[in-house]
Amino acid sequence: MAHWIFTEEHEMFRESVKKFVEKEIKPYVEQWEKDGEVPRSMYKRLGELGYLGIKFPEKYSGLGLDVITEAVYTEEMAKSGAGGANASLGATLGIALSNVWKYGNEEQKQKYLVPAIKGEIIAGLGITEPSGGSDVAAMRTRAKKDEDYYILNGSKTFITNGVNADYVVVAAKTSDGPTHRNISLFVVDTTSEGYSVGRKLKKLGWRSSDTGEIFFDNVKVPKENLIGEENHGFYYIMQNFQYERITMAIGSVALAELALEEAMKYSKERIQFDRPLSEIQVLRHKMVDMAVDIEKARNITYRALYKFHKGEDAVTEATMAKAYATEMVCRVTDEAVQIHGGNGYMMEYPVQRYWRDARIQPIGGGTTQIMNEILTKRLGIIS
């Protein structure tokens, strides 16, 4: 459905992304799922088209457009049904590059931001740890300053692009100070001595996204690779979470739309009891409920996107969008599988992949339970 948040220019951009998705993404999804990763050539292709630099300034090889334009890209890529591919490509675009752009110095931007926007190198973000999960402040990875270097020790897990990244933005403790004031961010080249990749993790969904464990054994990180100020990393992470959560909500709405479209199409083609499934009232009403659920999530999400675009405090709206939209996509994709019946459980029907890919949404970027805890404070339920 059209929405007032999008201008004519946004819709023109949408058409170009749609054509790209149809021609260069959808035909290769199944192969990428089998390979467990997206080929490097796809990063290069996105760089050539400018899709990796939509919101970044032109001086860094970006397009210098607004975040609503990037939201259009996110929606149409999500509608490709390639959740894993979008996760890998999006990790470079959204969560890794943003930290360098917002908080890095000019030298870091030229060395790490520009080539990544061009698709020449792959980036990742290293925050989650085996023992930490959602508790960012409890991380154990440490970086100890030693003359011109920081000596990095520890490990990270569930890292998108963890196997193939050329550099990772890593969060590590740099002091024994108060909680939330002792974490710093560093750009760590994956060719550094002492840096190693563990297992390439096997997942329920997002199978075309390479996800790995990474380890740091006395890795020497040059002091000039510190992003922003020392011990300000927790603040940087939390700031970036706001837009990451909006992006996850946008992708959830788009994937749910795709699942509903597949369910509606199947219901018109599948004959049971001498009539199409779409003529069975209980299934018709089920699809109506799915559509209403999607529309509620869409409007909550667009409200958050608009406030963020305007530079306003969107923490409450972004948190609500993340909490509602990511749970919604699980409900809708599950119903889509149900409408397909036994075929929905078969690997040749794409709804099974939508259902598998959807399940990570209420977990990644902060669980629904964490979102609800944030909201109890934002709404004044607890002080």
C-alpha positions in Angstrom: 0.0 0.0 0.0 1.1 3.6 -0.8 2.0 5.7 2.3 2.4 9.4 2.7 5.9 9.0 4.1 7.2 8.2 0.5 7.6 10.9 -2.2 7.5 10.4 -5.9 11.3 10.2 -5.9 11.1 7.4 -3.3 8.7 5.4 -5.5 10.9 5.8 -8.6 13.8 4.5 -6.6 11.6 1.6 -5.4 11.0 0.6 -9.0 14.7 0.4 -9.8 15.4 -1.7 -6.7 12.5 -4.0 -7.7 13.9 -4.6 -11.1 17.3 -5.3 -9.6 15.8 -7.8 -7.1 13.9 -9.6 -9.8 16.9 -9.9 -12.1 19.9 -10.3 -9.8 18.7 -11.6 -6.4 15.7 -13.9 -6.8 17.2 -16.3 -9.4 20.2 -17.1 -7.1 18.6 -17.3 -3.6 18.4 -21.1 -3.5 22.0 -21.5 -4.6 23.1 -19.0 -1.9 21.1 -20.9 0.7 23.1 -24.0 -0.2 26.4 -22.2 -0.3 25.8 -20.6 3.1 27.0 -17.2 1.9 26.6 -14.5 -0.6 29.3 -14.2 -3.3 31.7 -11.2 -3.0 30.7 -10.2 -6.5 27.3 -9.2 -5.1 28.8 -6.7 -2.7 30.7 -5.2 -5.7 27.5 -5.1 -7.7 25.6 -3.3 -4.9 28.5 -0.9 -4.6 28.4 -0.1 -8.4 24.7 0.7 -8.1 25.2 2.9 -5.0 23.0 0.7 -2.8 25.7 0.3 -0.1 26.0 4.1 0.2 22.4 5.3 0.0 22.6 7.4 3.2 26.3 8.2 3.3 27.7 11.5 2.0 28.9 11.8 -1.6 32.4 12.7 -0.4 32.7 9.1 0.8 31.3 7.6 -2.5 27.7 7.5 -1.1 24.5 8.8 -2.7 23.8 11.3 0.1 20.1 10.4 0.2 17.8 10.1 3.3 17.1 7.2 5.5 13.6 6.9 4.0 15.2 6.0 0.7 17.3 3.4 2.5 14.1 2.1 4.0 12.7 1.6 0.5 15.8 -0.4 -0.4 15.4 -2.5 2.8 11.8 -3.2 2.0 12.3 -4.3 -1.6 15.4 -6.5 -0.7 13.3 -8.1 2.1 10.6 -8.9 -0.5 13.2 -11.0 -2.4 12.7 -13.6 0.3 16.4 -13.9 0.8 16.6 -13.2 4.5 20.2 -14.4 4.9 21.5 -12.6 1.9 19.9 -9.4 3.1 21.4 -9.9 6.6 24.9 -10.2 5.2 24.6 -7.3 2.8 22.8 -5.3 5.4 25.5 -5.9 8.0 28.0 -4.0 5.9 25.5 -1.3 5.0 23.8 -0.7 8.3 25.5 -1.9 11.5 29.2 -1.9 10.6 29.6 1.2 8.4 27.4 3.4 10.5 29.8 3.3 13.4 32.8 4.3 11.3 30.7 7.0 9.6 29.2 8.6 12.7 32.1 8.2 15.2 35.3 7.5 13.2 37.9 10.0 12.1 38.6 11.1 8.6 41.5 8.6 8.1 39.3 5.7 9.2 36.5 6.8 6.9 38.8 6.9 3.9 40.4 3.6 4.8 37.4 1.6 5.8 34.2 3.4 4.9 34.9 4.3 1.3 36.0 0.9 0.0 33.1 -0.8 1.8 30.6 1.6 0.2 32.1 0.7 -3.1 31.7 -3.0 -2.3 35.4 -3.7 -2.4 35.6 -5.0 1.1 33.2 -6.7 3.5 32.5 -5.5 7.1 31.1 -7.0 10.2 30.1 -5.9 13.7 31.5 -7.9 16.7 29.4 -7.3 19.9 27.7 -10.6 21.0 29.7 -13.0 23.1 29.1 -16.7 24.0 28.4 -15.8 27.7 26.7 -12.4 27.2 23.9 -12.6 24.7 21.7 -9.5 25.1 23.7 -8.3 28.1 26.2 -6.0 26.2 27.6 -4.5 29.4 28.7 -8.0 30.6 31.1 -8.6 27.8 34.5 -10.2 28.6 36.5 -9.2 25.6 39.2 -6.8 26.7 41.6 -4.3 25.0 44.5 -3.3 27.1 46.5 -0.2 26.0 50.2 -0.9 25.4 52.1 2.1 23.9 51.0 2.5 20.3 48.6 -0.5 20.4 45.7 -2.0 22.2 46.1 -5.8 22.9 42.8 -7.5 22.2 41.8 -10.8 23.8 38.4 -12.5 23.8 35.8 -13.9 21.5 32.6 -13.1 19.7 29.8 -15.3 18.3 26.8 -15.1 16.0 28.7 -12.6 13.9 27.1 -11.8 10.6 29.9 -11.9 7.9 32.1 -13.4 10.6 33.7 -15.8 8.2 34.3 -13.5 5.2 34.7 -10.0 6.6 37.8 -8.0 5.8 37.4 -6.0 9.0 35.2 -6.1 12.0 34.1 -3.3 14.3 34.7 -4.9 17.7 33.4 -3.8 21.1 35.8 -4.5 24.0 36.2 -3.4 27.6 39.0 -0.8 28.0 38.7 -0.1 31.7 37.4 -1.4 35.0 35.2 1.6 35.4 31.5 1.8 35.9 29.2 -0.4 33.9 28.3 1.2 30.5 31.4 3.5 30.7 34.1 1.0 30.1 33.6 -0.2 26.5 35.3 1.0 23.4 34.9 0.3 19.7 37.8 -0.7 17.4 38.3 -1.4 13.7 40.1 -4.8 13.6 41.5 -6.1 10.3 40.8 -9.8 10.0 44.4 -10.4 8.6 45.8 -9.3 12.0 48.1 -11.8 13.8 46.1 -13.6 16.5 42.8 -13.0 14.8 41.0 -16.3 13.9 37.7 -17.5 12.7 36.1 -20.5 14.4 33.1 -22.4 13.2 30.8 -21.3 10.4 27.6 -21.6 12.3 24.7 -23.6 11.0 21.3 -21.9 11.5 17.6 -22.6 11.3 17.1 -19.7 8.9 19.2 -16.9 7.2 21.2 -19.7 5.7 22.6 -17.6 2.9 24.3 -15.4 5.6 27.7 -16.4 6.7 27.6 -16.4 10.5 30.7 -17.3 12.5 32.7 -17.3 15.7 35.7 -15.0 15.9 38.6 -15.1 18.4 41.3 -12.6 19.5 44.5 -13.9 20.9 46.8 -10.9 21.8 45.7 -9.1 18.6 47.7 -5.9 18.3 45.2 -3.1 17.3 46.9 0.2 16.4 45.7 3.0 18.6 44.5 4.9 15.5 41.9 2.2 15.0 40.0 3.3 18.1 36.6 4.6 17.0 35.6 7.8 18.6 36.5 8.2 22.3 37.8 5.5 24.6 35.1 4.1 26.9 32.3 5.7 24.9 31.5 2.5 23.0 28.4 1.5 24.9 26.9 4.8 24.0 27.7 4.4 20.3 26.2 0.9 20.3 23.0 2.0 21.9 22.7 4.9 19.5 23.0 2.6 16.5 20.5 0.1 17.9 17.7 2.7 17.4 18.0 2.6 13.6 18.9 -1.1 13.5 15.7 -1.9 15.3 13.7 0.3 12.9 15.4 -1.5 10.0 14.5 -4.9 11.4 10.9 -3.8 11.8 10.8 -2.6 8.2 12.2 -6.0 7.0 9.7 -7.9 9.1 6.8 -6.0 7.6 8.1 -6.6 4.0 8.7 -10.3 4.6 5.2 -10.7 6.2 3.7 -9.0 3.0 5.6 -11.5 0.9 4.3 -14.4 2.9 0.7 -13.1 2.7 1.0 -12.7 -1.1 2.2 -16.4 -1.4 -0.7 -17.6 0.8 -3.3 -15.6 -1.2 -1.8 -16.9 -4.5 -1.8 -20.5 -3.2 -5.3 -20.3 -1.8 -6.6 -19.3 -5.3 -4.8 -22.2 -7.0 -5.2 -25.0 -4.6 -8.4 -27.0 -5.0 -9.9 -28.8 -2.0 -13.4 -30.2 -1.7 -14.0 -29.1 -5.3 -13.3 -25.4 -4.7 -10.3 -23.1 -4.2 -9.1 -22.6 -0.6 -9.9 -18.9 -1.0 -13.6 -19.8 -1.0 -13.4 -21.4 2.4 -14.5 -18.8 4.9 -12.2 -19.6 7.8 -9.2 -19.3 5.5 -10.4 -16.1 3.9 -10.8 -14.6 7.4 -7.4 -15.9 8.4 -5.8 -13.9 5.5 -7.7 -10.8 6.4 -6.4 -11.1 10.0 -2.9 -11.4 8.6 -3.4 -8.3 6.5 -4.6 -6.3 9.4 -1.7 -7.5 11.6 0.7 -6.3 8.9 -0.9 -2.9 8.5 -0.7 -2.3 12.3 3.0 -3.1 12.2 3.6 -1.0 9.1 2.1 2.1 10.7 4.0 1.7 14.0 7.2 1.2 12.0 6.7 4.1 9.6 6.0 6.4 12.6 9.3 5.4 14.1 11.1 5.9 10.8 9.6 9.3 10.3 10.6 10.5 13.7 14.1 9.2 13.2 14.3 10.8 9.8 13.3 14.1 11.4 16.1 13.8 13.9 13.7 13.5 16.8 14.0 11.1 19.8 12.5 7.9 18.3 13.6 5.4 21.0 10.1 4.6 22.2 8.7 4.3 18.7 11.6 2.3 17.4 11.4 -0.1 20.4 7.6 -0.5 19.9 8.1 -1.2 16.2 10.8 -3.8 16.8 8.7 -5.5 19.5 5.5 -5.6 17.5 6.7 -6.1 13.9 9.1 -8.9 14.6 6.5 -10.9 16.6 4.0 -10.1 13.8 6.1 -11.6 11.1 6.4 -14.8 13.0 2.6 -15.0 13.3 2.0 -14.2 9.7 4.6 -16.6 8.2 3.3 -19.4 10.5 -0.2 -18.8 9.2 1.1 -18.8 5.6 2.6 -22.2 6.2 -0.7 -23.4 7.7 -2.7 -22.2 4.7 -0.3 -24.2 2.5 -1.0 -27.3 4.5 1.4 -30.2 3.9 3.0 -28.3 1.0 4.0 -25.6 3.4 6.2 -28.0 5.2 8.0 -29.0 2.0 11.3 -27.4 1.1 10.3 -26.6 -2.5 7.7 -24.1 -1.3 9.3 -20.7 -0.3 6.9 -20.1 2.7 8.9 -22.6 4.8 12.0 -20.4 4.3 10.0 -17.2 5.2 8.9 -18.9 8.4 12.5 -20.0 9.2 14.0 -16.6 8.4 11.3 -14.8 10.4 12.1 -16.6 13.7 15.4 -14.7 14.3 13.6 -11.3 14.1 12.3 -11.2 17.8 15.8 -12.3 18.9 18.4 -10.3 17.0 18.9 -6.6 17.7 17.5 -7.1 21.2 14.9 -9.7 22.2 11.2 -8.8 22.5 11.6 -9.2 26.3 14.4 -6.6 26.3 12.2 -4.3 24.2 9.4 -4.6 26.7 11.8 -3.8 29.5 13.0 -0.7 27.7 9.3 0.3 27.2 8.4 -0.1 30.9 10.9 2.7 31.6 10.1 4.8 28.6 6.4 4.8 29.4 7.0 5.5 33.1 5.6 2.2 34.3 8.7 1.9 36.4 11.2 4.6 37.3 
